[in-house]
Amino acid sequence: MDRPAPTVADVFRRHGDTYRTQVGRALSVAHRRVMTAITACRTAALGGHVEQCDDCRYRRVWYNSCRNRHCPACQSLARATWIEARTADLLEAEYFHVVFTVPQAVAEIALQHKAVVYGILFRTTATTLRTIAADPKHLGADIGFFAVLHTWGQTLVHHPHLHCVVPGGGLSLDGTRWVACRPGFFLPVRVLSRLFRRLFLTALQKAFNAGELRFAGMLRALADPQRFAQHLQPARQTEWVVYAKRPFAGPAQVLDYVGRYTHRVAIANQRLLDLDDELVRFRYTDYRAPAAPKTMSLHATEFIRRFLLHVLPPGFHRIRYYGLLGNRHRVAHLARCRALLDTPAPPPTPDETGRPRDYRDRYERLTGRSLRVCPRCQHGHMQVVDDLVAVRPTIPGWDTS
């Protein structure tokens, strides 16, 4: 009988103590909390309940999830909920997927200053898109979009970049008409790239001058202004990677596609192939040859180290909304866009008509799969017959955002 495929939690349970010992006091509180949460997820440590079929008497145990945003096992319902909420934001327009990436010299700084540098990445990306779109030489419109932060590559190396999903048009600057982009073309990526580079490096220098960047370890020398400038000099002279993927086939395809990005963590459990002794083997895509998936083996402690590179600062928002989709005036802006596009308003969302109180009803509505029907006899209903108390207290301060 084949062994079940391993999970990230399995790696943490088997090798987490070894990693903690190796790293010692250098292991941050945030990393400890993520490791503890993922290790305890869906185990007796968090408690749960027992269900029994009212017909065939089949029993199953449900252990509670950790709900940590870095846990690969806890994102399905969050993703479905997000997609449901965003459906009301879709417009009858062509949609584009634009990716903004920072060079390696900046990524190295970001590792020690995540909140500062990732914040600059969001702000300068948003300013770049809105500035070029508002320029009459290009689109001459006020646009709206959302951006999703990813910090990893396929092999778990640190690779910060933003995925932006943008309708192919916007409101004219006086708000009187809808301005559509040319079919199949949004904005010139070279123009976007150069403005993005200038704005980002200016903001990063400003943060340095304000004392917001405090370097340690291998980057300690960058505390000197001259060494800091030398470190960034290559980034000032190279083209930064900004690219637009092919436009979506239509609004209906946008959320199905982007849903794969919004609540993704550094590596999904489905990519892990084997956990053998000290090695973790997983599948990855080499984008230079995407047709042939490859495999990589890492020592378990190195796998854990790479995974933890992508833990975000507590409270940091990795999905943000800009322009016409900004939270303050989103409803009014979207109503104006639909009026100009002569398209009807979307039907009320379930949140507006009353959200189901029971998580099983909500799960079925969002995923189409029932947790109430007995998986064995297929016609009985599962009833809660016992509650399982957590075997140890919940650790205070877990980042469950």
VEXDREN-2710 file (C-alpha; in Angstrom, 1 decimal):
% VEXDREN-2710
k/r/px/py/pz
1/MET/0.0/0.0/0.0
2/ASP/1.4/3.4/-1.0
3/ARG/2.3/5.8/1.8
4/PRO/0.2/9.0/2.0
5/ALA/1.9/12.0/0.6
6/PRO/3.5/14.2/3.4
7/THR/2.3/17.6/4.3
8/VAL/4.1/20.7/5.6
9/ALA/2.7/19.9/9.0
10/ASP/4.4/16.5/8.9
11/VAL/7.8/18.2/8.2
12/PHE/7.3/20.5/11.1
13/ARG/6.2/17.7/13.4
14/ARG/9.2/15.5/12.5
15/HIS/11.9/18.0/12.2
16/GLY/10.7/21.2/13.9
17/ASP/12.5/20.5/17.2
18/THR/15.8/20.0/15.3
19/TYR/15.3/23.3/13.5
20/ARG/14.5/25.1/16.7
21/THR/17.6/23.8/18.3
22/GLN/19.8/24.8/15.3
23/VAL/18.4/28.3/15.1
24/GLY/18.2/28.9/18.9
25/ARG/17.4/32.4/20.0
26/ALA/17.6/33.7/16.4
27/LEU/14.2/32.1/15.7
28/SER/11.7/34.9/15.9
29/VAL/8.5/34.8/17.9
30/ALA/6.5/35.1/14.6
31/HIS/8.2/32.0/13.2
32/ARG/7.7/30.1/16.4
33/ARG/4.0/30.9/16.3
34/VAL/3.6/29.8/12.7
35/MET/5.4/26.5/13.3
36/THR/3.3/25.8/16.4
37/ALA/0.1/26.6/14.7
38/ILE/0.8/24.5/11.6
39/THR/2.0/21.6/13.8
40/ALA/-1.2/21.6/15.9
41/CYS/-3.6/22.2/13.0
42/ARG/-6.3/19.5/12.8
43/THR/-4.9/17.5/15.7
44/ALA/-6.2/16.8/19.2
45/ALA/-4.1/19.8/20.4
46/LEU/-6.8/22.2/19.2
47/GLY/-9.8/20.1/20.2
48/GLY/-12.7/19.3/17.9
49/HIS/-15.9/17.2/17.8
50/VAL/-17.2/13.8/17.0
51/GLU/-20.0/13.3/14.4
52/GLN/-22.2/10.2/13.9
53/CYS/-24.5/9.2/11.0
54/ASP/-28.1/9.0/12.2
55/ASP/-28.6/6.0/9.9
56/CYS/-25.6/3.7/9.5
57/ARG/-23.9/5.0/12.8
58/TYR/-20.6/5.7/11.0
59/ARG/-18.5/8.0/13.1
60/ARG/-15.8/10.5/12.2
61/VAL/-13.7/12.9/14.2
62/TRP/-13.2/16.5/13.1
63/TYR/-10.2/18.4/14.7
64/ASN/-10.2/22.1/14.7
65/SER/-8.0/24.0/12.2
66/CYS/-5.4/26.6/13.3
67/ARG/-6.7/29.2/10.9
68/ASN/-3.2/30.6/10.4
69/ARG/-2.9/32.4/7.1
70/HIS/0.4/30.7/6.4
71/CYS/-1.0/27.2/6.9
72/PRO/-1.5/25.2/3.6
73/ALA/-4.4/23.3/5.1
74/CYS/-6.5/26.3/6.1
75/GLN/-6.9/28.3/2.9
76/SER/-9.7/26.7/1.0
77/LEU/-12.7/28.2/2.8
78/ALA/-10.9/31.6/3.1
79/ARG/-10.3/31.5/-0.7
80/ALA/-13.9/30.7/-1.5
81/THR/-15.2/33.4/0.8
82/TRP/-12.9/36.0/-0.8
83/ILE/-14.0/35.0/-4.3
84/GLU/-17.6/35.2/-3.3
85/ALA/-17.1/38.7/-1.9
86/ARG/-15.2/39.9/-5.0
87/THR/-17.8/38.7/-7.5
88/ALA/-19.8/41.8/-7.0
89/ASP/-16.8/43.9/-8.0
90/LEU/-16.5/42.5/-11.6
91/LEU/-17.2/44.8/-14.5
92/GLU/-18.1/43.8/-18.1
93/ALA/-14.6/44.7/-19.4
94/GLU/-11.4/43.0/-20.5
95/TYR/-9.2/42.2/-17.5
96/PHE/-5.4/42.1/-17.3
97/HIS/-2.9/40.5/-15.0
98/VAL/0.2/42.6/-14.4
99/VAL/3.2/41.5/-12.3
100/PHE/5.7/43.8/-10.7
101/THR/9.0/42.2/-9.4
102/VAL/11.9/43.8/-7.5
103/PRO/15.6/42.8/-8.2
104/GLN/17.7/40.7/-6.0
105/ALA/19.5/43.6/-4.3
106/VAL/16.1/44.9/-3.1
107/ALA/14.9/41.4/-2.1
108/GLU/17.9/41.0/0.2
109/ILE/17.0/44.3/2.0
110/ALA/13.3/43.2/2.2
111/LEU/14.2/40.1/4.1
112/GLN/15.3/42.2/7.1
113/HIS/12.7/44.9/6.7
114/LYS/9.6/43.1/5.4
115/ALA/6.9/45.6/6.6
116/VAL/8.8/48.6/5.2
117/VAL/9.9/47.2/1.9
118/TYR/6.7/45.3/1.1
119/GLY/4.8/48.5/2.0
120/ILE/6.9/50.4/-0.5
121/LEU/6.2/47.7/-3.1
122/PHE/2.5/48.1/-2.7
123/ARG/2.5/51.9/-2.7
124/THR/4.9/52.4/-5.7
125/THR/3.1/49.8/-7.8
126/ALA/-0.2/51.4/-7.2
127/THR/1.2/54.9/-8.0
128/THR/2.8/53.6/-11.1
129/LEU/-0.3/52.0/-12.5
130/ARG/-2.5/54.9/-11.7
131/THR/-0.1/57.6/-12.9
132/ILE/0.5/55.9/-16.3
133/ALA/-3.2/55.1/-16.7
134/ALA/-4.2/58.7/-16.0
135/ASP/-1.7/60.0/-18.6
136/PRO/-3.7/61.1/-21.7
137/LYS/-0.9/59.7/-23.9
138/HIS/-1.8/56.2/-22.7
139/LEU/-5.3/55.7/-21.3
140/GLY/-6.3/59.0/-19.7
141/ALA/-8.5/57.3/-17.0
142/ASP/-8.8/56.6/-13.3
143/ILE/-8.5/52.9/-12.9
144/GLY/-9.2/50.4/-10.1
145/PHE/-7.4/47.1/-9.3
146/PHE/-6.3/44.8/-6.5
147/ALA/-2.8/43.6/-5.8
148/VAL/-1.7/40.3/-4.1
149/LEU/1.7/40.0/-2.6
150/HIS/3.8/36.8/-3.2
151/THR/7.3/36.5/-1.7
152/TRP/8.4/33.1/-3.1
153/GLY/9.6/31.4/-6.1
154/GLN/8.8/27.8/-7.1
155/THR/11.8/26.5/-5.0
156/LEU/10.9/28.6/-2.0
157/VAL/13.6/31.1/-2.5
158/HIS/12.8/34.7/-1.6
159/HIS/11.3/36.4/-4.6
160/PRO/9.0/39.4/-3.7
161/HIS/6.5/40.4/-6.4
162/LEU/2.9/41.7/-6.8
163/HIS/0.2/40.2/-8.9
164/CYS/-2.2/43.0/-10.0
165/VAL/-5.6/42.4/-11.6
166/VAL/-6.8/45.4/-13.5
167/PRO/-9.9/46.0/-15.7
168/GLY/-9.0/47.2/-19.2
169/GLY/-10.3/50.7/-18.7
170/GLY/-11.5/53.2/-16.2
171/LEU/-13.5/56.4/-15.6
172/SER/-12.5/59.5/-17.6
173/LEU/-10.7/62.0/-15.3
174/ASP/-13.9/64.1/-15.2
175/GLY/-16.0/61.0/-14.4
176/THR/-18.4/61.4/-17.4
177/ARG/-17.5/58.4/-19.5
178/TRP/-15.9/55.0/-19.5
179/VAL/-12.5/54.9/-21.3
180/ALA/-11.6/51.4/-22.6
181/CYS/-8.0/50.4/-23.5
182/ARG/-7.1/49.0/-26.9
183/PRO/-8.2/45.4/-27.3
184/GLY/-5.5/43.1/-25.9
185/PHE/-3.3/45.9/-24.8
186/PHE/-3.4/47.7/-21.4
187/LEU/-0.3/49.9/-20.7
188/PRO/3.3/49.8/-22.1
189/VAL/5.3/47.6/-19.7
190/ARG/8.6/49.4/-20.3
191/VAL/7.0/52.7/-19.3
192/LEU/5.6/51.0/-16.2
193/SER/8.9/49.4/-15.4
194/ARG/11.0/52.6/-15.5
195/LEU/8.5/54.7/-13.4
196/PHE/8.2/51.8/-10.9
197/ARG/12.0/51.6/-10.6
198/ARG/12.4/55.4/-10.0
199/LEU/9.5/55.6/-7.5
200/PHE/10.6/52.5/-5.6
201/LEU/14.3/53.5/-5.2
202/THR/13.3/57.0/-4.2
203/ALA/11.0/55.6/-1.5
204/LEU/13.6/53.2/-0.3
205/GLN/16.2/55.9/0.0
206/LYS/13.8/58.0/1.9
207/ALA/13.2/55.1/4.3
208/PHE/16.9/54.7/4.8
209/ASN/17.4/58.5/5.4
210/ALA/14.6/58.3/8.0
211/GLY/16.3/55.5/9.9
212/GLU/13.6/52.9/9.1
213/LEU/16.2/50.4/7.8
214/ARG/18.4/48.9/10.5
215/PHE/20.7/46.3/9.1
216/ALA/22.2/43.2/10.8
217/GLY/24.2/40.1/10.0
218/MET/25.5/39.9/6.5
219/LEU/23.9/43.3/5.6
220/ARG/25.3/45.2/8.5
221/ALA/27.7/47.1/6.2
222/LEU/24.7/48.7/4.5
223/ALA/24.1/50.9/7.5
224/ASP/26.8/53.1/5.9
225/PRO/25.2/55.5/3.3
226/GLN/28.0/55.0/0.8
227/ARG/27.8/51.2/1.0
228/PHE/24.0/51.4/0.8
229/ALA/24.2/53.4/-2.4
230/GLN/26.8/51.0/-3.9
231/HIS/24.5/48.0/-3.1
232/LEU/21.6/49.6/-5.0
233/GLN/23.7/50.9/-7.9
234/PRO/23.2/47.8/-10.1
235/ALA/19.4/48.1/-9.5
236/ARG/19.4/51.6/-10.7
237/GLN/20.9/50.6/-14.1
238/THR/19.0/47.4/-14.9
239/GLU/15.5/47.0/-16.3
240/TRP/13.1/45.9/-13.6
241/VAL/10.8/43.1/-14.5
242/VAL/7.2/44.2/-15.1
243/TYR/5.1/42.1/-17.4
244/ALA/1.5/41.8/-18.4
245/LYS/0.1/38.3/-19.0
246/ARG/-2.4/37.7/-21.8
247/PRO/-5.8/39.2/-21.0
248/PHE/-8.4/36.9/-19.4
249/ALA/-11.0/35.4/-21.7
250/GLY/-13.7/37.4/-19.8
251/PRO/-14.8/38.5/-16.4
252/ALA/-16.1/35.1/-15.5
253/GLN/-12.6/33.7/-15.7
254/VAL/-11.0/36.3/-13.6
255/LEU/-11.8/35.2/-10.1
256/ASP/-11.5/31.5/-10.9
257/TYR/-7.9/32.2/-12.1
258/VAL/-6.9/34.8/-9.5
259/GLY/-8.4/32.6/-6.7
260/ARG/-5.3/30.5/-7.1
261/TYR/-3.2/33.5/-6.1
262/THR/-5.0/35.3/-3.4
263/HIS/-4.7/32.7/-0.5
264/ARG/-1.8/30.7/-1.8
265/VAL/1.0/30.0/0.7
266/ALA/4.7/29.4/0.0
267/ILE/4.1/25.8/-1.0
268/ALA/0.9/23.7/-1.2
269/ASN/0.8/20.3/0.4
270/GLN/-0.1/18.8/-3.0
271/ARG/3.4/19.7/-4.2
272/LEU/5.2/17.6/-1.6
273/LEU/6.1/14.1/-2.9
274/ASP/8.1/12.4/-0.1
275/LEU/9.5/12.9/3.4
276/ASP/12.3/10.3/3.7
277/ASP/14.7/10.5/6.7
278/GLU/16.2/14.0/6.5
279/LEU/15.0/15.0/3.0
280/VAL/11.9/16.6/1.7
281/ARG/11.2/16.0/-2.0
282/PHE/8.7/18.3/-3.8
283/ARG/7.6/19.2/-7.3
284/TYR/8.3/22.6/-8.9
285/THR/8.0/24.3/-12.2
286/ASP/11.0/25.7/-14.1
287/TYR/9.4/28.6/-16.0
288/ARG/12.2/28.3/-18.6
289/ALA/10.8/24.9/-19.4
290/PRO/7.3/24.8/-17.9
291/ALA/6.0/21.8/-19.9
292/ALA/8.2/19.4/-17.8
293/PRO/7.7/19.7/-14.0
294/LYS/10.8/19.0/-12.0
295/THR/11.6/17.7/-8.5
296/MET/13.8/19.1/-5.8
297/SER/15.1/17.5/-2.6
298/LEU/16.0/19.7/0.4
299/HIS/17.2/18.8/3.8
300/ALA/14.2/19.1/6.2
301/THR/15.7/21.9/8.2
302/GLU/16.6/23.8/5.0
303/PHE/13.0/23.3/3.8
304/ILE/11.7/24.7/7.0
305/ARG/14.1/27.7/6.8
306/ARG/12.9/28.5/3.3
307/PHE/9.2/28.1/4.2
308/LEU/9.6/30.6/7.1
309/LEU/11.2/33.2/4.9
310/HIS/7.7/33.9/3.7
311/VAL/6.0/34.6/7.0
312/LEU/4.5/38.0/6.9
313/PRO/4.7/40.6/9.7
314/PRO/1.6/40.3/12.1
315/GLY/-1.3/42.4/10.7
316/PHE/0.3/43.0/7.3
317/HIS/-2.3/42.9/4.6
318/ARG/-1.2/40.9/1.6
319/ILE/-4.3/41.8/-0.6
320/ARG/-4.9/45.5/-1.2
321/TYR/-7.3/47.5/-3.3
322/TYR/-6.7/50.8/-5.1
323/GLY/-8.3/53.5/-7.2
324/LEU/-11.9/52.7/-8.1
325/LEU/-11.8/49.6/-5.9
326/GLY/-10.5/51.5/-2.9
327/ASN/-12.7/50.6/0.1
328/ARG/-14.0/54.1/0.9
329/HIS/-15.8/54.8/-2.4
330/ARG/-15.9/51.3/-4.1
331/VAL/-19.7/51.0/-4.2
332/ALA/-20.2/54.4/-5.7
333/HIS/-17.4/54.0/-8.2
334/LEU/-18.6/50.6/-9.4
335/ALA/-22.2/51.8/-9.7
336/ARG/-20.9/54.7/-11.9
337/CYS/-18.9/52.4/-14.1
338/ARG/-21.8/50.0/-14.6
339/ALA/-24.1/52.9/-15.5
340/LEU/-21.6/54.1/-18.2
341/LEU/-21.1/50.5/-19.4
342/ASP/-24.9/50.0/-19.4
343/THR/-24.6/46.8/-17.4
344/PRO/-26.9/45.7/-14.6
345/ALA/-25.9/45.7/-11.0
346/PRO/-25.0/42.2/-9.6
347/PRO/-27.5/40.3/-7.5
348/PRO/-27.1/40.8/-3.7
349/THR/-24.4/38.7/-2.1
350/PRO/-25.3/36.2/0.6
351/ASP/-23.7/38.5/3.1
352/GLU/-26.3/41.1/2.2
353/THR/-29.2/38.6/2.4
354/GLY/-28.0/36.8/5.6
355/ARG/-24.9/34.7/6.1
356/PRO/-25.5/31.2/7.3
357/ARG/-24.7/30.8/10.9
358/ASP/-23.6/27.2/10.8
359/TYR/-20.1/26.7/9.2
360/ARG/-21.4/23.5/7.5
361/ASP/-24.0/25.5/5.6
362/ARG/-21.5/28.1/4.6
363/TYR/-19.0/25.5/3.5
364/GLU/-21.6/23.8/1.3
365/ARG/-22.7/27.1/-0.3
366/LEU/-19.2/28.1/-1.1
367/THR/-17.7/24.8/-2.2
368/GLY/-20.7/22.8/-3.4
369/ARG/-19.7/19.9/-1.1
370/SER/-21.8/18.8/1.9
371/LEU/-20.4/18.1/5.3
372/ARG/-23.8/16.9/6.6
373/VAL/-24.3/13.9/4.3
374/CYS/-22.8/10.7/5.5
375/PRO/-19.7/9.9/3.4
376/ARG/-20.3/6.1/3.9
377/CYS/-24.0/5.5/3.3
378/GLN/-24.6/8.7/1.3
379/HIS/-28.2/9.2/2.7
380/GLY/-27.8/9.6/6.4
381/HIS/-26.9/12.8/8.1
382/MET/-24.0/13.5/10.4
383/GLN/-24.9/14.7/13.8
384/VAL/-22.5/16.1/16.5
385/VAL/-22.5/13.6/19.4
386/ASP/-19.4/14.8/21.4
387/ASP/-17.1/17.7/21.8
388/LEU/-13.3/17.2/22.1
389/VAL/-11.6/19.6/24.5
390/ALA/-8.1/20.8/23.4
391/VAL/-5.4/18.7/25.1
392/ARG/-3.4/21.8/26.0
393/PRO/-4.3/25.5/26.2
394/THR/-4.3/27.5/23.0
395/ILE/-1.0/29.4/22.8
396/PRO/-1.8/33.1/23.3
397/GLY/-0.9/35.6/20.5
398/TRP/-1.2/33.2/17.5
399/ASP/-1.3/35.1/14.3
400/THR/-4.6/33.9/12.9
401/SER/-5.1/36.6/10.4
END
